[in-house]
Amino acid sequence: MKEENKTRRELFFNDSETNLVKKFEKYEKSLLWKKSENYQKNLLCIQDIADRLLGYMKGHQASFKPEITDENGKFSQEKLSGFVEELLSRWAAKQREGTFTDPSTGESIVEPYIRVRQELYGSYLYVVMRCCLCKGDYALVTGREMEVRTDFAFLLEQAKRLWRSWCVMEKPDEGKKNELFWGYDDQFGLHLYRVLSCPKAGYNNGLDLVGRLPVDCPTFLTDEGNVKRNQFKSIYLGRRPWSLAKKAEEDIAGDSLEGEDSYDGEDGYDTEDSYDEENGYDIEDDYDIEYTYDEEDDYRDDMYFPEYQDDAWYEAEAREVQKQVDIEYLAMSFESSIEYVRHCRRFVELFQQAGQDVMRGFCEDLEEIVALYLAEQDIPPVMDTDKALDVYSGIYDGPYRQAERYSRGIRWKNL
């Protein structure tokens, strides 16, 4: 059983999005790094099972599909809009309840709190719920597999994924704005924007600017979001982001004016800090930091002679053609695409200008919105006192006591 649990733990860690640095074959880790990595690996497993337990007790596995589809199970724009409005109205009423009235405005003193959040949350809920009805479209558009579900647990998982990618970038005009470290186009809920925003111009009109994502521009990244500058380490940066590469080129150009000796590896330019082709950028394997142009690949003679093209080439071409056909069909058959695109744009606009207090409470507020709906429907098992006490007793007499013994034994050992 222990071996089975260990295997399950390893599988979870390998699949976890929080495993940002996976491969260090060419980097000799320090003892501190190894201990920290092992600590995080094991902690993730405990957190995962604890989150699942709480999710079941909170009723997050309940589906919202009946609330946004008609009697035939087909998407209903009217029902989705109404459901999102219902969720937000219930949450806003909960915030107002028991609060004082502002004499100058005659409204609750929490109205400013509600106003800066309500539309942001509404746009997010709309796009995620809408896309949850499209089971295979995420893989089709992004090329990345994902099990899409229509339960509240999945909705909150995507919110946490977005929140973990939140970073704050400096702007040229000395202002700041929120961004997603890996960009918006692969974020579930926003992923269909690229094929629905302007079909007449093609099917790749995304929200992101290629080469200008936060991951490409660490020099403009601040330490105010969830992704901070100390996560850019040379041990897993196989290539310099363009902003750092440009600065390095400027430094080299400046040094060249002082003489040719400045390029000497011992006396001048530090060759160890230059581009290292052996290291891999392993924050997330699915993203390429730079496009490396290879003239030989682009002008191979055998491209133009069918006799040199094998079956694999034809199969790849057929898959690409089929993908384009499927995307075209998606763009034509997607209901209420104008409304979806509008919500995507509005969410990004509100997200970029939201205050840090709003972003810090993003996931907590969304969970409260879900909890209020589920509680009103008497869905969460935790609302039943007997069920809650049964689970409590099982944890207290089992894992809690076991963890207590482990902790006490280690303390005695270290006396």
GUZA-68879 format. One record per atom (N, C-alpha, C): x, y, z. Coordinates in steps of 0.02 Angstrom, whole numbers, plus 50000, padded with zeros to 5 digits. Example, Ala and Ser with C-alpha at 12.3 -4.5 7.8 and 13.67 -1.06 7.14 Angstrom:
506604971650390506154977550390506604983550390506424988850354506844994750357506455000250394
END
This chain:
500414994050000500005000050000500435006350000501005006050038501445011850040501735013349972501935008049936502205008949868501685011849821501055009649829500515012249788500405019649802500415021449866500325028549885500905032749860501505029949863502085033549839502045034849764501815029649727501735030349654501215035549638500655035449675500125040349664500375047349679500785048049730501075054549747501515057149691501935052649664502385054749611501995056749548501465053049532501065054749474500735061449483500495062749543500185069249555500685074849547501275073949575501775079249571501985080449499502055075149460502265075849391501745079649350501105078649367500565081849329500385088749355500655090649413500445096849445500705102849408500275107949400500475114149367500985117949408500985116749475501455120349518502165117849511502255112249476502935109749464503235113549406503495119549421503735123949369504415121949342504815118949384505495117249362505565109649367505555106349309505515099049309506185095649296506615098649256507215095149233507835099349250508275096449291508905099749307509495094949297509495091449239510015086549229510705089649232510765095849210511425098949205511545103849262511095103749312511185108449368511265104549432511805105649468511925102349531511585106149587511045103249613510655106749664511015106749731510915112049768511185112449835510775108149882511035106549940510675102649990510035106250010510075112850018509485116750036508945116149983509155116549919508675116049864508345109149865508735103849875508465097049875507965096049931508125098649990507665097850046507025101850035507095107850008506515111949994506075108749941506385105849889506005102749836505615096649862505935092649904505605086849933505035088949978505145094250016504625096950060504015099050020504125102849966503575105249925503225099549890503595094549867503305088849832502815085149877503025083749939502605080049985502025084250010502155090750020501625095150043501065095849992501245095849928500735096349876500245090549879500495084649895500055078749899499565079449955499795081850013499345082850070498835088150054499065093650023498605099050006498085096649955498305092449908497845090049857497275086049887497435081349931496905077149960496475081150008496775086050043496385090350087495905094750047496135097249991495705101349948495125097249920495275091049902494745086749875494225085349929494455083949989493985082550045493535088550057493835094550061493435100550073492965101850014493205100449953492785101549894492155097249896492235090949916491645086649921491175089049976491455091050033491025093350088490675099950071490985104050029490685110350008490185109549951490165103549923489695102349868489915104949801490565105849792490815108749730490735104149670490605097749682490515093149626489825093749593489395097949621488735099249591488825102649524488405100949476488465103649408488015109849400488275114749364487885120649348487575120149278487685114549244487435113849175486675114849170486265111949216485545113049210485345120449214485765124549245485595131549254485735135749192486115132949144486315137049086486115133649020485705128349024485475124948964484715124248967484415123148909483695122248906483505115048922482855113348914482625106648931482925101248887483205103148830483535098348785484285097948796484525101548846485245101348861485665105748816485355110248779485725114748735485835121548768486375124748749486555131148779485995136248771485885140048826485395145348826485725151848848485795156548802486095162948818485705166548873485045166148869484625169548918484715166548987484755159848991484835156649056485525157849086486045157749044486715159049069486775166049096486545171049059486575177949082486175178849147485585175649149485175176149209485495172849269485825167149258486145163549313486725167449341487135170349297487705174449320487445180449360486925183649336486645189349371486365187249439486055181349441485785178749504486345177449555486885174349532487455173049576487735179449606487825184449563488125190749586487645194649631487005194449616486515197949658486495195049728486515188449733486505185149798487135187049838487705187049803488335188849837488335196149859488085200649817488065207749834487595208849894487025205349895486565206049951486885203750016487285198450012487635195950072488135201150097488475204650051488955209750072488605215650106488015217450081487655223250107487325221850175487155215650185486755213950245487125215750309486775219650352487035221550418487525227250417487645230350359488125235950356487775242550366488155247750382487885254350393487775257950326487385263150328487245267250270487685273450270487955275050212488355281050205487885287050200487905291750248487435297450247487495301750184488095302250156488185306650098487885303750034487825297150030487565293949969486905290449980486755288850042486145285250057486165277850040486755275250025486825268250008487305264850057487335258250054487765254550099488495256550089488875256350143489575258350139490005253250101489715247450086490095242450049489985242949974489595247649950489455248249879490085249149837490565253349858491185253849819491545247149812491535243249866491845236549865491505232149814490845232349812490465228149766490565230449694490555236949682490585239649614491235237749578491795238049613492435236749579492555229349566492125225049593492205217849586491655214449545491055217049549490475213449523490525211949448490705216949409490735215849336491325211349318491875212049352492455207749340492275200549351491965199049409491765192249424491235189749375490775194149357490245192149311490515190049242490995194049217491295192449151491665185749155492025184749210492405178549216491935172549220491425172949262490945167449268490615165849201490455171049164490125170049100490565166049052491195168249042491615165148991491805157949010491915156749075492115149949095491515145249090490935147349115490355142949110490165141649037490215146848995490045145948924490505140848891491155141248907491635136748875491605129648904491325128848964491275122248993490805117748953490365120748914489915116848872490245114448808490855116748794491215114948734491775110148753491635103848752492085098848783492765098248749492795098048683493435096748650493765102848621493475108648632493715114648598494375117348626494495116048690495125118548720495725115048687495685108448680496225104748648496285106648574495725107748541495735109548470496095116248459495955121148501496225127848490496925128648518497065125748576497715126848608498205121148597497945115148579498385109348571498565106148637498235108048691498385105248757497765101848783497835095648805497275091648829497045094148897496395094048908496115095848972495435092548979495305089549037494655086649051494185092149072493735093949028493275099449041492645096749074492455099849131491855097749168491395103749178490775102249196490295107549208490105108049281490575106349326490425107049397490785113149425490575115149485490865121149516491595120149535491795113949549492485112549565492945114449507492745112749447493145114449388493175122049379492615125449389492605132749383493105135949431493105133649493493555136549543494285134549530494395128549502495075126549485495365131249432494965133149383495205137749331495335144649359494935146749408495045153249440495715153249477495865147649511496505147249547497085147149498496995143649442497525143449391497665150449365497135154149351497225161049328497575165249382497345164549444497615168549498498355167149510498555160849503499265159249513499705162449459499415163949401499795166949346499795174549349499445177449397499385184749402500065187949417500235192949377500845196849389500695204149374501105208549400501025215749390501615218249349501455221449292501975223849246502005231449246502605234049241502695241249233502545243249161502245249049153502095251649086502585257249069502685258549004503165263848984502985270749014502345271949027502145278449054502175278649130502565273949159502675273449231502065270949269501555268849234500995265749267501115258249274500605254749299500655247549307499995244349285500025238049265499415234449248499505227049264498945223849279498955216649291498995212849225499355207349226499405203049168499415195749192499345191149145499445184049159500135182049133500525178749174501215177149158501285173549091500825168849077500855165149015500385167848963500065173448976499605176348928498895174048938498445177048900497725175748907497475170148861497795169248804497505164948752497455157648770497875155248816497845148248837497475147448903497235152848931496855152448993496145150048978495935144649011495275141948997494735147249009494275147648962493745152748965493885158348915494525160148909494725165248860495015162148796495085155548796495445152248741495075152448674494425153348674494055153448611494045160448580494295165348615494285172148590494665172548523495225169148518495655169748459495315167448395494835162748401494505160248341493815163448330493575167148380492915170148374492925177748369493495180848384493525188148386493435191348318493745188248266493695191148199493805185648147493315181148137493415175448091493595177548020493355183347997493505185447929494245186947918494585188647973495295190147968495735184047982495415178247996495785172248013495585169748081495905164448102495715161248165496275161348216496665166648216497195167148266497275174448287496715177648303496725184548325496655184748401497195183048435497165182348507497225188848546497205187948611497275193648657498005195248671498455190548657499155191448673499555194048614500075197848629500555200148579501155195448580501285192048525501825187248522502495190548538502855187548584503505190148604503465195748655502865197648676502795203048724502415200848786502395194348798502085191848859502525193148919502255193148979502675194249039503255189349043503155183049021503695178249023504275180448978504135184448928504655186848882504975193248907504665196548956504885203248976505005203849051505465200049078505565200249151505815206949177506115211049133506355217549157505785222149177505175220849151504595225049168504165221849222504365215949245503985212449296504135215249365503615216749403503715219149472503645213149520503715214549584503655209349635502995209849672502485212549639501855213849673501315208549661501385204349610500885199349596501085192649626500805187249599500975180649623501615178049589501755180349529502375178549495502865184249503503435182849532503915188049549504585186949513504995191949517505635191749480506095186149502506055184249565506525179049588506375172249559505835171649519505705165349485506075164849419506395170149398506815169949338507525168149361507715162049349508375159749370508745156949308509385158349305509775156349246509805148749238509695144949293509745137749288509185134849246508605138349239508095135649195507895140449139508285145849132508185150249074508675148149020508455143948974508895141648921509065147248872508595152048865508705157748820508495164048856508845169348841508655175648872507995178048843507535180348885506955183948859507195189948819506805192048770507035197148723507245203648758506895205448812507065211648846507765211348877507945205548906508615204748934509135204048880508955200548826509425199648771509595206348739509085210648731509205217248702509665221348745509555221048812509975224748858510695222148855510765215448849511445212548844511795214848781511425215248726511715217648663511945224848669511545228948703511735235948713512355236548755512405232148807512995232248850513615230248810513535225148767514095222848727514315228348678513815231648648513975236948602514345242648637514145244148698514485249348736515195247348754515285240948772515955238648789516425238648729516145237548669516565237148609516905243748595516625249248619516925255748608517565256648650517615252548702518195253248746518785249048723518675244748673519235240748648519045233548640519435229948600519275222948586519385218448646519805220648694519945216448752519335215448795518815219748787518235219248830517835212948816517985209448761517625203448745517985197248771518545198148803518915192448829518535189248887518475182648886518075179248936518345180149006518995181449014519275182149080519265189349105519405194149061519485201049083518875205349071518445203449025517905207949008517225204849013516905203848957516215201448955516175194448986515715193549031515645187249067515295182149023515675177348997515385172448951514925167648987515005166749052514575162049087513855164549092513765171049088513095173949093512765174649025513135172748972512855173448905512385167648891512115167448831511625162448812511915155348817511565151248853511785144348863511285139748829511505136748774511045132848734510885126048765511305123948813511195117348842510625117248892510525122848926509985123048976509315123648943508785120948974508115121248947507675125748988507215129148955506745133448991506155129149012506145126949075505675121849096505135124349143505005130949143504445133249185503815129849161503715129349097503145125749071503335123549000503345116948990503635114248929503255116248866502615118048872502205119248813502325126048782502745130148812502845136948786503545137748759503595140848701504245142448672504375149848684504955151348712505115158248728505295162248667505655159348622505835162848561505745158148502505615160948445505605156948384506295157348352506615151648346507275151448316507215149948242507415154548201507355153748128507925149448103507745144248069508245139748040508155139747965508635142847930508575143547857508555136747823508915131847850508925125247819508245122047822507885122947878507225120047885506725123247839506825129747825506335133447785506435132547710507025130347691507165129847619507455123047602507165117847630507385111147612507105109347544507535106847501507335105247433506805099847430506835095047478506375089447472505665091447489505555097747512504875100047525504475100247460504805101447406504465102647343504425096447299504675090847324504655084747284504285079347323503665077747301503245073147338503565066347350504025064247307504315057547316504745057147379504955062947405505355063047466504945063847529504295064547522503865065547580503555058947601503675057047663503445050547686502715050947710502465045247733501765044847756501635049347816502135049947858502055054047918501925061347899502265063647846502165070547824501445071547800501195066747760500515067247735500005066947791500135062747841499685062147898499665068647938500255071747946500275078147982499905083547944499985083547878499625088447837498865087347841498665080947840497945079447845497655081647912498045080647966497815082748032497745090348035498215093848005498195101148005497595103747966497465100647909496875102547869496235101247907496195095447940495595093747979495515098548037496065100648068496025105348123495735111948099495955114348041495695120648015494945120047999494745114347973494035113247959493635113348023493895110048075493545109848139493495116748170494025120748164494015127548191493515131848154493495131148088493005134948049492285133148069492175126648079491505124448100491345127248169491845127248214491745130048281491545137348277491895141148236491745148348230491045149648202490825145248157490165146148127489605143848172489735138648212489195135548251489145138148322489635142048345489645144348414489085149548424488625148048469488055152448481488255158448525487975164148509488085170348548488825172148551489175171448495489895172848494490045180248508489605184648485489715191848497489705193348571489235190248607489185191348679489795188448715490015182648692490605179548722491225183948713491325186348651491905190548637491885196948679491285199748686491215205848727491415204548799491205199048826491385197448896492135196248903492445193048853493175191948856493545198648858493365203148814493695209648811493585213548875492975213248900492825216948961493205214149021493255207549024493625204549080494345206649078494665206249020495375208149015495465215449034495025219749011495065226849026495015228049102494525224849134494435225749206494995222449245495225216749221495765213149255496405217249256496565220349200497185224149194497205230149241496625233149254496615239249295496395237949367496235231749385496005230249453496545231549504496345233749563496825234849617497065228349646497615228649682497895222549711497435219549763497035223749797496565221149846496035216849811495845218849751495355214849713495665208149693496275208249668496585202149644496745197349702496925200049760497085195749816496465191849838495885194749831495275191349853494885188149797495185187549738494835185049679494555178049690494965173349711494745166449719494265165749779494415169349833493985168849892493285171449877493235177049841492585179749824492185175049778492525172149728492185167449684491945161349722492345159049769492125153249809491525155049852491515161149878490935163249917490315163749874490395166249813489835166649766489535159749754489975154849744489755147949733489435145149796489755146349853489505143649917488805146249933488675152549919488015155349934487475152049891487635150749829487155147349786487025140249810487565136449824487495129549845487135129049912487295133649958486965133450023486215134750017486035139349974485325140749964484955134749936485315130649896485015124649868485075118649914485375119549974485485114050022485885108249992486385109949954486795104849920487405102549961487785107049993488405104950026488275099950084488635094250085488585089650142488755092850208489175098050207489385101250269488805104850303488255105950268487675109250299487315104450346487435098050339487145093050384487615091950442487405093650502487855093350560488095086250573487665081350567487865074450579488405072250529488305073850466488805072050415489465075650428489425082050447490035085950461490415082950520490055080850572490375077950631490675071150616490345067250572490615060750553491285061550518491325066350472491965067550437492485070350486492265074850529492725077750579493025072250623492605067750648492845062350692493325057750655493165056350591493605052050552494295055150543494315061650532494955065150523495325065550590494955067250643495275068150708495565061650735495195056150727495425049750753495895046150706495965048650645496395045350596497005049550578496975053250522497565057050498497815062150549497365065350586497595070450634498025067350688497785061850718498165058350770498825055750743498805053250681499415050650650499935056150640499715061950614500175067550605500445070050672500025069850723500245072050790500795067450816500705060850805501225056150828501885057250791501835058250725502445059550686502805065650712502445070950724502735077250747503055076450817502685072950861502945072050929503575067650928503585062550885504165058250881504785061850857504695066350808505265070150782505525075050834505065077950873505285082750925505695079050978505465073150999505845069251048506525067251021506545065450956507165063350925507675068950924507445075150918507895080950912508065084150980507825081351034507985084251100508725083251116
END
